[in-house]
Amino acid sequence: MTALFLVWYLSYVLLGAYAHDFMATKVFGNINVGLLLGLAQFVSTFAITALYVRFANRELDPRAAAIRNQLEGGHA
């Protein structure tokens, strides 16, 4: 997931630096490809965060609680 997002982010940066004409292509009205890709960066960041929170709540938190109970002398 990290590598995929890194490639996605670096692609956006490189397109912005070297493909000005492509990024300035109008999609509709004053909305261009660069703006849409920039907004997609935010959407993908929030999606990855939501997926991680879901994973942590389901997988990591119960394990951490079990370890904590075991170390504190509780019943796991």
Secondary structure per residue as TSV (DSSP state, phi and psi in degrees):
chain	resnum	aa	ss	phi	psi
A	1	M	-	360.0	-42.9
A	2	T	H	-62.6	-46.1
A	3	A	H	-63.5	-40.9
A	4	L	H	-62.4	-45.8
A	5	F	H	-66.5	-37.6
A	6	L	H	-62.4	-43.4
A	7	V	H	-62.3	-43.5
A	8	W	H	-60.4	-46.3
A	9	Y	H	-66.9	-47.0
A	10	L	H	-65.0	-34.1
A	11	S	H	-61.5	-43.2
A	12	Y	H	-62.0	-45.8
A	13	V	H	-63.4	-45.2
A	14	L	H	-66.4	-39.2
A	15	L	H	-61.9	-41.4
A	16	G	H	-64.1	-33.6
A	17	A	H	-82.0	-37.3
A	18	Y	H	-117.7	-11.2
A	19	A	-	-122.2	59.0
A	20	H	H	-57.3	-44.0
A	21	D	H	-63.0	-41.6
A	22	F	H	-64.7	-46.2
A	23	M	H	-66.8	-26.3
A	24	A	T	-87.9	-0.4
A	25	T	-	-61.9	124.7
A	26	K	E	-72.7	134.1
A	27	V	E	-98.0	-51.6
A	28	F	E	-159.7	138.0
A	29	G	T	57.0	-131.1
A	30	N	T	-92.9	10.1
A	31	I	E	-87.8	123.9
A	32	N	E	-116.7	174.5
A	33	V	H	-60.3	-41.6
A	34	G	H	-59.7	-42.2
A	35	L	H	-65.4	-43.7
A	36	L	H	-63.8	-42.3
A	37	L	H	-67.1	-36.4
A	38	G	H	-64.0	-42.8
A	39	L	H	-65.9	-35.7
A	40	A	H	-64.3	-29.4
A	41	Q	H	-61.5	-44.5
A	42	F	H	-64.5	-44.9
A	43	V	H	-60.4	-45.3
A	44	S	H	-67.2	-35.2
A	45	T	H	-63.3	-45.9
A	46	F	H	-66.5	-36.4
A	47	A	H	-65.1	-44.2
A	48	I	H	-64.0	-40.2
A	49	T	H	-62.0	-44.8
A	50	A	H	-62.1	-41.3
A	51	L	H	-63.4	-41.1
A	52	Y	H	-66.9	-42.3
A	53	V	H	-60.8	-42.9
A	54	R	H	-61.0	-45.9
A	55	F	H	-61.3	-45.9
A	56	A	I	-63.3	-41.9
A	57	N	I	-65.2	-37.7
A	58	R	I	-84.0	-36.6
A	59	E	I	-109.4	-50.3
A	60	L	I	-79.6	-43.0
A	61	D	H	-62.0	-44.8
A	62	P	H	-61.7	-38.1
A	63	R	H	-65.2	-43.9
A	64	A	H	-63.1	-39.9
A	65	A	H	-65.0	-40.5
A	66	A	H	-64.2	-42.9
A	67	I	H	-64.5	-43.3
A	68	R	H	-61.3	-45.6
A	69	N	H	-61.6	-40.9
A	70	Q	H	-64.5	-43.3
A	71	L	H	-71.2	-30.3
A	72	E	T	-86.8	1.6
A	73	G	T	87.8	9.4
A	74	G	-	-80.9	-176.0
A	75	H	-	-97.7	126.4
A	76	A	-	-88.5	360.0
